[in-house]
Amino acid sequence: MCGGDLEFDPGKLARDKIPDIIRQSGKDCTCSILSDEDYLKFLDEKLNEELAEYQESKSMEELADLLEVMRAVAVVRGSSPEEIENIRREKAEKRGGFEKKILLEEVTEGCVSDGSNETD
């Protein structure tokens, strides 16, 4: 442990200010700047890590960490958090959100009705 109660794991993608925080704690660290390809690889790993941490703790802090990584992924893939929000909003308008707590239990074959009531 260093920097008070913060833990730092070498070999993982770090937030931008972590090297400074480590140095301010009286320790030293070695860092490198990733290529775009490696950056995406480490972001994907970080997404999995943050999701697992949220699933274990259910804390809003971990959920915020997950959102921060998602924002970084959007930018590096040529998008933006705003564009992702627009896509989310469009999907919610077309397919709904998750507010109604619906659990889909089964889907069966059936007839598709066009709304008319034809009789021969």
Backbone atoms as SQL, in Angstrom:
CREATE TABLE atoms (id INTEGER PRIMARY KEY, chain TEXT, resi INTEGER, resn TEXT, atom TEXT, x REAL, y REAL, z REAL);
INSERT INTO atoms VALUES
  (1, 'A', 1, 'MET', 'N', 0.845, -1.181, 0.000),
  (2, 'A', 1, 'MET', 'CA', 0.000, 0.000, 0.000),
  (3, 'A', 1, 'MET', 'C', 0.881, 1.232, 0.000),
  (4, 'A', 2, 'CYS', 'N', 0.410, 2.262, -0.663),
  (5, 'A', 2, 'CYS', 'CA', 1.105, 3.542, -0.645),
  (6, 'A', 2, 'CYS', 'C', 0.082, 4.639, -0.855),
  (7, 'A', 3, 'GLY', 'N', 0.474, 5.859, -0.586),
  (8, 'A', 3, 'GLY', 'CA', -0.457, 6.967, -0.788),
  (9, 'A', 3, 'GLY', 'C', -1.641, 6.906, 0.158),
  (10, 'A', 4, 'GLY', 'N', -1.398, 6.586, 1.407),
  (11, 'A', 4, 'GLY', 'CA', -2.505, 6.504, 2.361),
  (12, 'A', 4, 'GLY', 'C', -3.182, 5.157, 2.238),
  (13, 'A', 5, 'ASP', 'N', -4.514, 5.158, 2.045),
  (14, 'A', 5, 'ASP', 'CA', -5.237, 3.895, 1.978),
  (15, 'A', 5, 'ASP', 'C', -5.454, 3.433, 0.545),
  (16, 'A', 6, 'LEU', 'N', -4.768, 4.047, -0.406),
  (17, 'A', 6, 'LEU', 'CA', -4.909, 3.658, -1.807),
  (18, 'A', 6, 'LEU', 'C', -3.959, 2.518, -2.139),
  (19, 'A', 7, 'GLU', 'N', -4.432, 1.588, -2.983),
  (20, 'A', 7, 'GLU', 'CA', -3.592, 0.505, -3.461),
  (21, 'A', 7, 'GLU', 'C', -3.266, 0.763, -4.927),
  (22, 'A', 8, 'PHE', 'N', -2.035, 0.443, -5.318),
  (23, 'A', 8, 'PHE', 'CA', -1.610, 0.625, -6.693),
  (24, 'A', 8, 'PHE', 'C', -1.068, -0.693, -7.204),
  (25, 'A', 9, 'ASP', 'N', -1.601, -1.148, -8.305),
  (26, 'A', 9, 'ASP', 'CA', -1.194, -2.419, -8.883),
  (27, 'A', 9, 'ASP', 'C', -0.368, -2.196, -10.133),
  (28, 'A', 10, 'PRO', 'N', 0.915, -2.526, -10.083),
  (29, 'A', 10, 'PRO', 'CA', 1.746, -2.409, -11.280),
  (30, 'A', 10, 'PRO', 'C', 1.222, -3.319, -12.396),
  (31, 'A', 11, 'GLY', 'N', 1.449, -2.906, -13.630),
  (32, 'A', 11, 'GLY', 'CA', 1.022, -3.703, -14.776),
  (33, 'A', 11, 'GLY', 'C', -0.410, -3.483, -15.190),
  (34, 'A', 12, 'LYS', 'N', -1.074, -2.532, -14.559),
  (35, 'A', 12, 'LYS', 'CA', -2.460, -2.214, -14.905),
  (36, 'A', 12, 'LYS', 'C', -2.548, -0.776, -15.376),
  (37, 'A', 13, 'LEU', 'N', -3.565, -0.500, -16.167),
  (38, 'A', 13, 'LEU', 'CA', -3.832, 0.862, -16.605),
  (39, 'A', 13, 'LEU', 'C', -4.142, 1.721, -15.384),
  (40, 'A', 14, 'ALA', 'N', -3.502, 2.881, -15.306),
  (41, 'A', 14, 'ALA', 'CA', -3.675, 3.756, -14.149),
  (42, 'A', 14, 'ALA', 'C', -4.332, 5.068, -14.563),
  (43, 'A', 15, 'ARG', 'N', -5.079, 5.637, -13.665),
  (44, 'A', 15, 'ARG', 'CA', -5.638, 6.974, -13.898),
  (45, 'A', 15, 'ARG', 'C', -4.484, 7.965, -14.053),
  (46, 'A', 16, 'ASP', 'N', -4.756, 9.060, -14.737),
  (47, 'A', 16, 'ASP', 'CA', -3.726, 10.028, -15.125),
  (48, 'A', 16, 'ASP', 'C', -2.926, 10.609, -13.956),
  (49, 'A', 17, 'LYS', 'N', -3.559, 10.784, -12.810),
  (50, 'A', 17, 'LYS', 'CA', -2.870, 11.429, -11.687),
  (51, 'A', 17, 'LYS', 'C', -2.200, 10.451, -10.721),
  (52, 'A', 18, 'ILE', 'N', -2.339, 9.163, -10.976),
  (53, 'A', 18, 'ILE', 'CA', -1.781, 8.166, -10.053),
  (54, 'A', 18, 'ILE', 'C', -0.267, 8.279, -9.906),
  (55, 'A', 19, 'PRO', 'N', 0.510, 8.455, -10.986),
  (56, 'A', 19, 'PRO', 'CA', 1.961, 8.604, -10.777),
  (57, 'A', 19, 'PRO', 'C', 2.316, 9.761, -9.836),
  (58, 'A', 20, 'ASP', 'N', 1.627, 10.888, -9.979),
  (59, 'A', 20, 'ASP', 'CA', 1.875, 12.026, -9.086),
  (60, 'A', 20, 'ASP', 'C', 1.492, 11.700, -7.648),
  (61, 'A', 21, 'ILE', 'N', 0.381, 11.003, -7.468),
  (62, 'A', 21, 'ILE', 'CA', -0.057, 10.629, -6.120),
  (63, 'A', 21, 'ILE', 'C', 0.967, 9.707, -5.474),
  (64, 'A', 22, 'ILE', 'N', 1.508, 8.767, -6.252),
  (65, 'A', 22, 'ILE', 'CA', 2.535, 7.857, -5.727),
  (66, 'A', 22, 'ILE', 'C', 3.772, 8.646, -5.313),
  (67, 'A', 23, 'ARG', 'N', 4.210, 9.553, -6.166),
  (68, 'A', 23, 'ARG', 'CA', 5.408, 10.352, -5.859),
  (69, 'A', 23, 'ARG', 'C', 5.184, 11.245, -4.639),
  (70, 'A', 24, 'GLN', 'N', 3.990, 11.806, -4.506),
  (71, 'A', 24, 'GLN', 'CA', 3.684, 12.655, -3.355),
  (72, 'A', 24, 'GLN', 'C', 3.668, 11.855, -2.056),
  (73, 'A', 25, 'SER', 'N', 3.478, 10.547, -2.173),
  (74, 'A', 25, 'SER', 'CA', 3.470, 9.704, -0.978),
  (75, 'A', 25, 'SER', 'C', 4.881, 9.306, -0.553),
  (76, 'A', 26, 'GLY', 'N', 5.902, 9.782, -1.318),
  (77, 'A', 26, 'GLY', 'CA', 7.283, 9.467, -0.976),
  (78, 'A', 26, 'GLY', 'C', 7.839, 8.254, -1.694),
  (79, 'A', 27, 'LYS', 'N', 7.066, 7.685, -2.584),
  (80, 'A', 27, 'LYS', 'CA', 7.530, 6.538, -3.350),
  (81, 'A', 27, 'LYS', 'C', 7.855, 6.989, -4.767),
  (82, 'A', 28, 'ASP', 'N', 8.438, 6.104, -5.539),
  (83, 'A', 28, 'ASP', 'CA', 8.719, 6.390, -6.944),
  (84, 'A', 28, 'ASP', 'C', 8.045, 5.320, -7.778),
  (85, 'A', 29, 'CYS', 'N', 7.847, 5.604, -9.040),
  (86, 'A', 29, 'CYS', 'CA', 7.231, 4.633, -9.937),
  (87, 'A', 29, 'CYS', 'C', 7.782, 4.822, -11.338),
  (88, 'A', 30, 'THR', 'N', 7.682, 3.786, -12.121),
  (89, 'A', 30, 'THR', 'CA', 8.077, 3.823, -13.519),
  (90, 'A', 30, 'THR', 'C', 6.829, 3.607, -14.351),
  (91, 'A', 31, 'CYS', 'N', 6.650, 4.441, -15.360),
  (92, 'A', 31, 'CYS', 'CA', 5.460, 4.374, -16.207),
  (93, 'A', 31, 'CYS', 'C', 5.876, 4.403, -17.667),
  (94, 'A', 32, 'SER', 'N', 4.990, 3.978, -18.521),
  (95, 'A', 32, 'SER', 'CA', 5.192, 4.127, -19.959),
  (96, 'A', 32, 'SER', 'C', 3.875, 4.553, -20.578),
  (97, 'A', 33, 'ILE', 'N', 3.955, 5.123, -21.764),
  (98, 'A', 33, 'ILE', 'CA', 2.763, 5.535, -22.501),
  (99, 'A', 33, 'ILE', 'C', 2.452, 4.439, -23.518),
  (100, 'A', 34, 'LEU', 'N', 1.212, 3.989, -23.527),
  (101, 'A', 34, 'LEU', 'CA', 0.793, 2.885, -24.369),
  (102, 'A', 34, 'LEU', 'C', 0.513, 3.327, -25.802),
  (103, 'A', 35, 'SER', 'N', 0.699, 2.415, -26.732),
  (104, 'A', 35, 'SER', 'CA', 0.234, 2.632, -28.105),
  (105, 'A', 35, 'SER', 'C', -1.299, 2.585, -28.087),
  (106, 'A', 36, 'ASP', 'N', -1.938, 3.070, -29.126),
  (107, 'A', 36, 'ASP', 'CA', -3.405, 3.036, -29.189),
  (108, 'A', 36, 'ASP', 'C', -3.927, 1.599, -29.089),
  (109, 'A', 37, 'GLU', 'N', -3.247, 0.674, -29.758),
  (110, 'A', 37, 'GLU', 'CA', -3.661, -0.732, -29.737),
  (111, 'A', 37, 'GLU', 'C', -3.571, -1.303, -28.322),
  (112, 'A', 38, 'ASP', 'N', -2.453, -1.069, -27.648),
  (113, 'A', 38, 'ASP', 'CA', -2.292, -1.561, -26.284),
  (114, 'A', 38, 'ASP', 'C', -3.243, -0.846, -25.325),
  (115, 'A', 39, 'TYR', 'N', -3.458, 0.441, -25.559),
  (116, 'A', 39, 'TYR', 'CA', -4.381, 1.208, -24.728),
  (117, 'A', 39, 'TYR', 'C', -5.769, 0.580, -24.756),
  (118, 'A', 40, 'LEU', 'N', -6.262, 0.220, -25.943),
  (119, 'A', 40, 'LEU', 'CA', -7.568, -0.428, -26.054),
  (120, 'A', 40, 'LEU', 'C', -7.585, -1.770, -25.326),
  (121, 'A', 41, 'LYS', 'N', -6.516, -2.521, -25.448),
  (122, 'A', 41, 'LYS', 'CA', -6.419, -3.813, -24.766),
  (123, 'A', 41, 'LYS', 'C', -6.518, -3.621, -23.251),
  (124, 'A', 42, 'PHE', 'N', -5.754, -2.655, -22.733),
  (125, 'A', 42, 'PHE', 'CA', -5.775, -2.411, -21.289),
  (126, 'A', 42, 'PHE', 'C', -7.097, -1.803, -20.830),
  (127, 'A', 43, 'LEU', 'N', -7.735, -0.992, -21.673),
  (128, 'A', 43, 'LEU', 'CA', -9.062, -0.467, -21.335),
  (129, 'A', 43, 'LEU', 'C', -10.077, -1.600, -21.230),
  (130, 'A', 44, 'ASP', 'N', -10.013, -2.554, -22.161),
  (131, 'A', 44, 'ASP', 'CA', -10.922, -3.698, -22.095),
  (132, 'A', 44, 'ASP', 'C', -10.710, -4.487, -20.813),
  (133, 'A', 45, 'GLU', 'N', -9.449, -4.687, -20.433),
  (134, 'A', 45, 'GLU', 'CA', -9.154, -5.374, -19.174),
  (135, 'A', 45, 'GLU', 'C', -9.690, -4.580, -17.989),
  (136, 'A', 46, 'LYS', 'N', -9.526, -3.257, -18.060),
  (137, 'A', 46, 'LYS', 'CA', -9.997, -2.391, -16.972),
  (138, 'A', 46, 'LYS', 'C', -11.520, -2.436, -16.866),
  (139, 'A', 47, 'LEU', 'N', -12.217, -2.505, -18.002),
  (140, 'A', 47, 'LEU', 'CA', -13.675, -2.636, -17.972),
  (141, 'A', 47, 'LEU', 'C', -14.078, -3.885, -17.192),
  (142, 'A', 48, 'ASN', 'N', -13.433, -5.010, -17.503),
  (143, 'A', 48, 'ASN', 'CA', -13.740, -6.259, -16.801),
  (144, 'A', 48, 'ASN', 'C', -13.434, -6.144, -15.308),
  (145, 'A', 49, 'GLU', 'N', -12.283, -5.539, -14.996),
  (146, 'A', 49, 'GLU', 'CA', -11.875, -5.373, -13.595),
  (147, 'A', 49, 'GLU', 'C', -12.885, -4.518, -12.830),
  (148, 'A', 50, 'GLU', 'N', -13.250, -3.374, -13.406),
  (149, 'A', 50, 'GLU', 'CA', -14.173, -2.469, -12.711),
  (150, 'A', 50, 'GLU', 'C', -15.561, -3.079, -12.582),
  (151, 'A', 51, 'LEU', 'N', -15.999, -3.820, -13.598),
  (152, 'A', 51, 'LEU', 'CA', -17.305, -4.485, -13.510),
  (153, 'A', 51, 'LEU', 'C', -17.293, -5.522, -12.389),
  (154, 'A', 52, 'ALA', 'N', -16.227, -6.310, -12.312),
  (155, 'A', 52, 'ALA', 'CA', -16.115, -7.316, -11.246),
  (156, 'A', 52, 'ALA', 'C', -16.104, -6.650, -9.874),
  (157, 'A', 53, 'GLU', 'N', -15.390, -5.531, -9.751),
  (158, 'A', 53, 'GLU', 'CA', -15.342, -4.822, -8.470),
  (159, 'A', 53, 'GLU', 'C', -16.715, -4.276, -8.091),
  (160, 'A', 54, 'TYR', 'N', -17.448, -3.760, -9.082),
  (161, 'A', 54, 'TYR', 'CA', -18.800, -3.271, -8.790),
  (162, 'A', 54, 'TYR', 'C', -19.703, -4.431, -8.379),
  (163, 'A', 55, 'GLN', 'N', -19.629, -5.548, -9.130),
  (164, 'A', 55, 'GLN', 'CA', -20.493, -6.686, -8.816),
  (165, 'A', 55, 'GLN', 'C', -20.230, -7.222, -7.416),
  (166, 'A', 56, 'GLU', 'N', -18.980, -7.143, -6.971),
  (167, 'A', 56, 'GLU', 'CA', -18.649, -7.610, -5.625),
  (168, 'A', 56, 'GLU', 'C', -19.125, -6.629, -4.559),
  (169, 'A', 57, 'SER', 'N', -18.893, -5.329, -4.779),
  (170, 'A', 57, 'SER', 'CA', -19.157, -4.346, -3.726),
  (171, 'A', 57, 'SER', 'C', -20.512, -3.651, -3.825),
  (172, 'A', 58, 'LYS', 'N', -21.032, -3.546, -5.042),
  (173, 'A', 58, 'LYS', 'CA', -22.275, -2.799, -5.317),
  (174, 'A', 58, 'LYS', 'C', -22.160, -1.325, -4.928),
  (175, 'A', 59, 'SER', 'N', -20.923, -0.809, -4.867),
  (176, 'A', 59, 'SER', 'CA', -20.747, 0.584, -4.447),
  (177, 'A', 59, 'SER', 'C', -20.862, 1.536, -5.635),
  (178, 'A', 60, 'MET', 'N', -21.368, 2.713, -5.362),
  (179, 'A', 60, 'MET', 'CA', -21.505, 3.726, -6.397),
  (180, 'A', 60, 'MET', 'C', -20.131, 4.209, -6.864),
  (181, 'A', 61, 'GLU', 'N', -19.122, 4.132, -5.988),
  (182, 'A', 61, 'GLU', 'CA', -17.762, 4.513, -6.372),
  (183, 'A', 61, 'GLU', 'C', -17.242, 3.580, -7.471),
  (184, 'A', 62, 'GLU', 'N', -17.489, 2.292, -7.334),
  (185, 'A', 62, 'GLU', 'CA', -17.059, 1.338, -8.360),
  (186, 'A', 62, 'GLU', 'C', -17.865, 1.523, -9.637),
  (187, 'A', 63, 'LEU', 'N', -19.139, 1.855, -9.507),
  (188, 'A', 63, 'LEU', 'CA', -19.967, 2.125, -10.693),
  (189, 'A', 63, 'LEU', 'C', -19.446, 3.360, -11.422),
  (190, 'A', 64, 'ALA', 'N', -19.014, 4.367, -10.670),
  (191, 'A', 64, 'ALA', 'CA', -18.421, 5.570, -11.270),
  (192, 'A', 64, 'ALA', 'C', -17.107, 5.234, -11.981),
  (193, 'A', 65, 'ASP', 'N', -16.300, 4.338, -11.391),
  (194, 'A', 65, 'ASP', 'CA', -15.066, 3.902, -12.037),
  (195, 'A', 65, 'ASP', 'C', -15.371, 3.221, -13.369),
  (196, 'A', 66, 'LEU', 'N', -16.390, 2.389, -13.379),
  (197, 'A', 66, 'LEU', 'CA', -16.794, 1.705, -14.605),
  (198, 'A', 66, 'LEU', 'C', -17.215, 2.718, -15.671),
  (199, 'A', 67, 'LEU', 'N', -17.971, 3.711, -15.259),
  (200, 'A', 67, 'LEU', 'CA', -18.403, 4.754, -16.188),
  (201, 'A', 67, 'LEU', 'C', -17.209, 5.539, -16.739),
  (202, 'A', 68, 'GLU', 'N', -16.221, 5.809, -15.908),
  (203, 'A', 68, 'GLU', 'CA', -15.017, 6.528, -16.355),
  (204, 'A', 68, 'GLU', 'C', -14.280, 5.740, -17.435),
  (205, 'A', 69, 'VAL', 'N', -14.158, 4.421, -17.238),
  (206, 'A', 69, 'VAL', 'CA', -13.489, 3.594, -18.238),
  (207, 'A', 69, 'VAL', 'C', -14.323, 3.550, -19.521),
  (208, 'A', 70, 'MET', 'N', -15.634, 3.460, -19.387),
  (209, 'A', 70, 'MET', 'CA', -16.504, 3.452, -20.567),
  (210, 'A', 70, 'MET', 'C', -16.354, 4.743, -21.365),
  (211, 'A', 71, 'ARG', 'N', -16.235, 5.856, -20.686),
  (212, 'A', 71, 'ARG', 'CA', -16.039, 7.143, -21.364),
  (213, 'A', 71, 'ARG', 'C', -14.717, 7.141, -22.134),
  (214, 'A', 72, 'ALA', 'N', -13.665, 6.591, -21.524),
  (215, 'A', 72, 'ALA', 'CA', -12.358, 6.526, -22.189),
  (216, 'A', 72, 'ALA', 'C', -12.431, 5.634, -23.430),
  (217, 'A', 73, 'VAL', 'N', -13.136, 4.512, -23.331),
  (218, 'A', 73, 'VAL', 'CA', -13.288, 3.612, -24.479),
  (219, 'A', 73, 'VAL', 'C', -14.008, 4.332, -25.615),
  (220, 'A', 74, 'ALA', 'N', -15.066, 5.050, -25.297),
  (221, 'A', 74, 'ALA', 'CA', -15.809, 5.777, -26.321),
  (222, 'A', 74, 'ALA', 'C', -14.897, 6.746, -27.069),
  (223, 'A', 75, 'VAL', 'N', -14.099, 7.496, -26.347),
  (224, 'A', 75, 'VAL', 'CA', -13.213, 8.497, -26.957),
  (225, 'A', 75, 'VAL', 'C', -12.150, 7.837, -27.823),
  (226, 'A', 76, 'VAL', 'N', -11.500, 6.803, -27.305),
  (227, 'A', 76, 'VAL', 'CA', -10.421, 6.177, -28.066),
  (228, 'A', 76, 'VAL', 'C', -10.961, 5.463, -29.308),
  (229, 'A', 77, 'ARG', 'N', -12.216, 5.094, -29.298),
  (230, 'A', 77, 'ARG', 'CA', -12.827, 4.459, -30.467),
  (231, 'A', 77, 'ARG', 'C', -13.455, 5.483, -31.411),
  (232, 'A', 78, 'GLY', 'N', -13.158, 6.760, -31.174),
  (233, 'A', 78, 'GLY', 'CA', -13.601, 7.811, -32.089),
  (234, 'A', 78, 'GLY', 'C', -14.996, 8.332, -31.832),
  (235, 'A', 79, 'SER', 'N', -15.539, 8.031, -30.686),
  (236, 'A', 79, 'SER', 'CA', -16.866, 8.503, -30.332),
  (237, 'A', 79, 'SER', 'C', -16.738, 9.522, -29.211),
  (238, 'A', 80, 'SER', 'N', -17.798, 9.697, -28.461),
  (239, 'A', 80, 'SER', 'CA', -17.785, 10.602, -27.316),
  (240, 'A', 80, 'SER', 'C', -18.824, 10.111, -26.311),
  (241, 'A', 81, 'PRO', 'N', -18.689, 10.512, -25.062),
  (242, 'A', 81, 'PRO', 'CA', -19.716, 10.158, -24.079),
  (243, 'A', 81, 'PRO', 'C', -21.097, 10.670, -24.505),
  (244, 'A', 82, 'GLU', 'N', -21.131, 11.832, -25.141),
  (245, 'A', 82, 'GLU', 'CA', -22.413, 12.388, -25.588),
  (246, 'A', 82, 'GLU', 'C', -23.039, 11.526, -26.681),
  (247, 'A', 83, 'GLU', 'N', -22.207, 11.047, -27.606),
  (248, 'A', 83, 'GLU', 'CA', -22.728, 10.183, -28.668),
  (249, 'A', 83, 'GLU', 'C', -23.256, 8.873, -28.089),
  (250, 'A', 84, 'ILE', 'N', -22.525, 8.313, -27.127),
  (251, 'A', 84, 'ILE', 'CA', -22.979, 7.088, -26.468),
  (252, 'A', 84, 'ILE', 'C', -24.307, 7.333, -25.756),
  (253, 'A', 85, 'GLU', 'N', -24.444, 8.472, -25.103),
  (254, 'A', 85, 'GLU', 'CA', -25.701, 8.811, -24.431),
  (255, 'A', 85, 'GLU', 'C', -26.834, 8.939, -25.445),
  (256, 'A', 86, 'ASN', 'N', -26.563, 9.537, -26.604),
  (257, 'A', 86, 'ASN', 'CA', -27.587, 9.648, -27.646),
  (258, 'A', 86, 'ASN', 'C', -28.020, 8.273, -28.145),
  (259, 'A', 87, 'ILE', 'N', -27.059, 7.374, -28.340),
  (260, 'A', 87, 'ILE', 'CA', -27.376, 6.003, -28.763),
  (261, 'A', 87, 'ILE', 'C', -28.210, 5.307, -27.693),
  (262, 'A', 88, 'ARG', 'N', -27.816, 5.482, -26.426),
  (263, 'A', 88, 'ARG', 'CA', -28.577, 4.888, -25.327),
  (264, 'A', 88, 'ARG', 'C', -30.012, 5.397, -25.304),
  (265, 'A', 89, 'ARG', 'N', -30.155, 6.711, -25.488),
  (266, 'A', 89, 'ARG', 'CA', -31.480, 7.335, -25.468),
  (267, 'A', 89, 'ARG', 'C', -32.352, 6.806, -26.618),
  (268, 'A', 90, 'GLU', 'N', -31.769, 6.704, -27.826),
  (269, 'A', 90, 'GLU', 'CA', -32.507, 6.183, -28.980),
  (270, 'A', 90, 'GLU', 'C', -32.960, 4.742, -28.736),
  (271, 'A', 91, 'LYS', 'N', -32.078, 3.927, -28.202),
  (272, 'A', 91, 'LYS', 'CA', -32.448, 2.538, -27.907),
  (273, 'A', 91, 'LYS', 'C', -33.565, 2.490, -26.873),
  (274, 'A', 92, 'ALA', 'N', -33.485, 3.348, -25.864),
  (275, 'A', 92, 'ALA', 'CA', -34.523, 3.374, -24.828),
  (276, 'A', 92, 'ALA', 'C', -35.867, 3.797, -25.420),
  (277, 'A', 93, 'GLU', 'N', -35.843, 4.735, -26.361),
  (278, 'A', 93, 'GLU', 'CA', -37.091, 5.164, -26.995),
  (279, 'A', 93, 'GLU', 'C', -37.693, 4.048, -27.832),
  (280, 'A', 94, 'LYS', 'N', -36.860, 3.303, -28.546),
  (281, 'A', 94, 'LYS', 'CA', -37.349, 2.237, -29.431),
  (282, 'A', 94, 'LYS', 'C', -37.697, 0.958, -28.683),
  (283, 'A', 95, 'ARG', 'N', -36.879, 0.584, -27.696),
  (284, 'A', 95, 'ARG', 'CA', -37.030, -0.722, -27.057),
  (285, 'A', 95, 'ARG', 'C', -37.334, -0.632, -25.565),
  (286, 'A', 96, 'GLY', 'N', -37.302, 0.580, -25.047),
  (287, 'A', 96, 'GLY', 'CA', -37.557, 0.759, -23.621),
  (288, 'A', 96, 'GLY', 'C', -36.277, 0.684, -22.816),
  (289, 'A', 97, 'GLY', 'N', -36.425, 0.949, -21.546),
  (290, 'A', 97, 'GLY', 'CA', -35.303, 0.857, -20.620),
  (291, 'A', 97, 'GLY', 'C', -35.459, -0.397, -19.777),
  (292, 'A', 98, 'PHE', 'N', -35.083, -0.297, -18.526),
  (293, 'A', 98, 'PHE', 'CA', -35.196, -1.431, -17.609),
  (294, 'A', 98, 'PHE', 'C', -35.987, -1.054, -16.361),
  (295, 'A', 99, 'GLU', 'N', -36.756, 0.022, -16.436),
  (296, 'A', 99, 'GLU', 'CA', -37.479, 0.522, -15.266),
  (297, 'A', 99, 'GLU', 'C', -38.594, -0.408, -14.817),
  (298, 'A', 100, 'LYS', 'N', -39.208, -1.162, -15.738),
  (299, 'A', 100, 'LYS', 'CA', -40.369, -1.987, -15.394),
  (300, 'A', 100, 'LYS', 'C', -39.993, -3.334, -14.779),
  (301, 'A', 101, 'LYS', 'N', -38.704, -3.616, -14.669),
  (302, 'A', 101, 'LYS', 'CA', -38.205, -4.820, -13.989),
  (303, 'A', 101, 'LYS', 'C', -38.715, -6.110, -14.635),
  (304, 'A', 102, 'ILE', 'N', -38.850, -6.127, -15.956),
  (305, 'A', 102, 'ILE', 'CA', -39.389, -7.281, -16.677),
  (306, 'A', 102, 'ILE', 'C', -38.346, -8.378, -16.785),
  (307, 'A', 103, 'LEU', 'N', -38.732, -9.593, -16.402),
  (308, 'A', 103, 'LEU', 'CA', -37.901, -10.773, -16.584),
  (309, 'A', 103, 'LEU', 'C', -38.525, -11.593, -17.701),
  (310, 'A', 104, 'LEU', 'N', -37.855, -11.711, -18.826),
  (311, 'A', 104, 'LEU', 'CA', -38.344, -12.500, -19.949),
  (312, 'A', 104, 'LEU', 'C', -38.092, -13.965, -19.636),
  (313, 'A', 105, 'GLU', 'N', -39.159, -14.735, -19.487),
  (314, 'A', 105, 'GLU', 'CA', -39.025, -16.121, -19.061),
  (315, 'A', 105, 'GLU', 'C', -39.114, -17.123, -20.191),
  (316, 'A', 106, 'GLU', 'N', -39.907, -16.825, -21.221),
  (317, 'A', 106, 'GLU', 'CA', -40.075, -17.785, -22.301),
  (318, 'A', 106, 'GLU', 'C', -40.581, -17.060, -23.536),
  (319, 'A', 107, 'VAL', 'N', -40.171, -17.561, -24.700),
  (320, 'A', 107, 'VAL', 'CA', -40.669, -17.069, -25.977),
  (321, 'A', 107, 'VAL', 'C', -41.118, -18.285, -26.775),
  (322, 'A', 108, 'THR', 'N', -42.327, -18.244, -27.316),
  (323, 'A', 108, 'THR', 'CA', -42.851, -19.364, -28.090),
  (324, 'A', 108, 'THR', 'C', -43.277, -18.888, -29.461),
  (325, 'A', 109, 'GLU', 'N', -43.390, -19.818, -30.401),
  (326, 'A', 109, 'GLU', 'CA', -43.863, -19.490, -31.735),
  (327, 'A', 109, 'GLU', 'C', -45.334, -19.134, -31.644),
  (328, 'A', 110, 'GLY', 'N', -45.746, -18.190, -32.460),
  (329, 'A', 110, 'GLY', 'CA', -47.152, -17.798, -32.460),
  (330, 'A', 110, 'GLY', 'C', -47.474, -17.098, -33.758),
  (331, 'A', 111, 'CYS', 'N', -48.682, -16.689, -33.883),
  (332, 'A', 111, 'CYS', 'CA', -49.138, -15.977, -35.070),
  (333, 'A', 111, 'CYS', 'C', -48.861, -14.499, -34.899),
  (334, 'A', 112, 'VAL', 'N', -48.482, -13.874, -35.987),
  (335, 'A', 112, 'VAL', 'CA', -48.286, -12.429, -35.980),
  (336, 'A', 112, 'VAL', 'C', -49.546, -11.817, -36.534),
  (337, 'A', 113, 'SER', 'N', -50.155, -10.948, -35.801),
  (338, 'A', 113, 'SER', 'CA', -51.394, -10.302, -36.220),
  (339, 'A', 113, 'SER', 'C', -51.074, -8.945, -36.802),
  (340, 'A', 114, 'ASP', 'N', -51.738, -8.629, -37.929),
  (341, 'A', 114, 'ASP', 'CA', -51.549, -7.305, -38.522),
  (342, 'A', 114, 'ASP', 'C', -52.586, -6.323, -38.016),
  (343, 'A', 115, 'GLY', 'N', -53.396, -6.779, -37.089),
  (344, 'A', 115, 'GLY', 'CA', -54.387, -5.891, -36.497),
  (345, 'A', 115, 'GLY', 'C', -55.747, -5.986, -37.157),
  (346, 'A', 116, 'SER', 'N', -55.819, -6.593, -38.350),
  (347, 'A', 116, 'SER', 'CA', -57.126, -6.700, -39.005),
  (348, 'A', 116, 'SER', 'C', -57.792, -7.986, -38.557),
  (349, 'A', 117, 'ASN', 'N', -59.100, -8.033, -38.723),
  (350, 'A', 117, 'ASN', 'CA', -59.862, -9.200, -38.313),
  (351, 'A', 117, 'ASN', 'C', -60.556, -9.756, -39.531),
  (352, 'A', 118, 'GLU', 'N', -59.813, -10.466, -40.402),
  (353, 'A', 118, 'GLU', 'CA', -60.372, -11.000, -41.639),
  (354, 'A', 118, 'GLU', 'C', -61.069, -12.337, -41.400),
  (355, 'A', 119, 'THR', 'N', -62.190, -12.503, -42.012),
  (356, 'A', 119, 'THR', 'CA', -62.888, -13.799, -41.996),
  (357, 'A', 119, 'THR', 'C', -63.271, -14.125, -43.405),
  (358, 'A', 120, 'ASP', 'N', -63.130, -15.399, -43.809),
  (359, 'A', 120, 'ASP', 'CA', -63.516, -15.838, -45.153),
  (360, 'A', 120, 'ASP', 'C', -64.767, -16.642, -45.120);
